[in-house]
Amino acid sequence: MNRFIHLFLMSLLSLLVAGCNSLRNEVDPERLNKEAGKLVVTGFLSPQDTLLAVSVSRSRTVLNDGSPTSTNTLNVTDAQVSLTRGHVVAFLRYDSNRNVYVTDATTFRIEAGQTYKLHVFTKEGEKATGTCTIPSPVNLNSITFDSAYGNRYGRRQMRYFIRARWQDQAGQPNYYQVNGAFSFMLTDANTNPYNNENSTLIQFDRSNGGLITDHDADGQPFVSDRAYLESYIYYSFPSKSFYSQYKSARVRVDLLNVEQTYYQYQDAVSRQLEVSGNPFAEPVPIPSNIEGGLGCFAGYNRSTVTLKLK
């Protein structure tokens, strides 16, 4: 009886091993390496842009060389890229300095309420398309400057920030992004190696802090999260007051009224950046509205206010 059980278990183990071998053989690394990557297309259109730009690249295959210099995409430099509005067509040229396809906005107007189509064709016969509609503008009413003590890199210090204020458009879903730049010249600019005007992007404590939706707040006044004005001098001379640090200072804030596709894409990218490098974190799926590829093609409308601080 024991011998019978032993023979039965050995037979079952052989079947399991054979099954595992067959599963392993279904995935051939040689074939994976030869699979063509997908086209990755990214472009955002706004009536305020002076240059229209579209990025076209190719995602890397499942297996790459694993070197530290490897990137997730490879630029596609010889595609045919065009934008259309009705019967009007604009062909974009590849700009090797920016690694994007561009055209002057004066030759192809972007207007609120209009729908635009993007077409990408490669020499390999691939085709990728996308569609976007430009939202109406939402005025940025004001920006306010303030300060508060907070912890930064393990040190308690005064942090300076702005908040943006605007009125939501009632009766429709709206999606917003707040961004901008802090421009300054140091008080010791004559002796400092950074003696020209410098600029840094305004910073939110959350990576997607600049993204806002009017869900459950339709038609209400909005106030952004704190957007911090930061430069290296904060960490070198934390005891200095804001106005003693700079010879001149101003902040430009942009309020973008964006399409839902833009909001969802940027939100997912921000959350993915937060968990990148963490082997235990769940990957964040990146949404795409590109037919025949990956990426995002979306529209937005921008309102800008500049506040002179000194």
Secondary structure, 3 states (H helix, E strand, C coil): CHHHHHHHHHHHHHHHHHHHHHHHHCCCHHHHHHCCCCEEEEEEECCCCCEEEEEEEEECCCCCCCCCCCCCEEECCCCEEEEEECCEEEEEEEECCCCEEEEEHHHCCCCCCCEEEEEEECCCCCEEEEEEECCCCCCEEEEEEEEEEEEECCEEEEEEEEEEEEECCCCCCCEEEEEEEEEEEECCCCCCCCCCCEEEECECCCCCCCEEECCCCCCCEEECCCEECCCCHHHHCCCCCHHHHEEEEEEEEEEEEECHHHHHHHHHHHHHHHHCCCCCCCCCCCCCCCECCEEEEEEEEEEEEEEECC
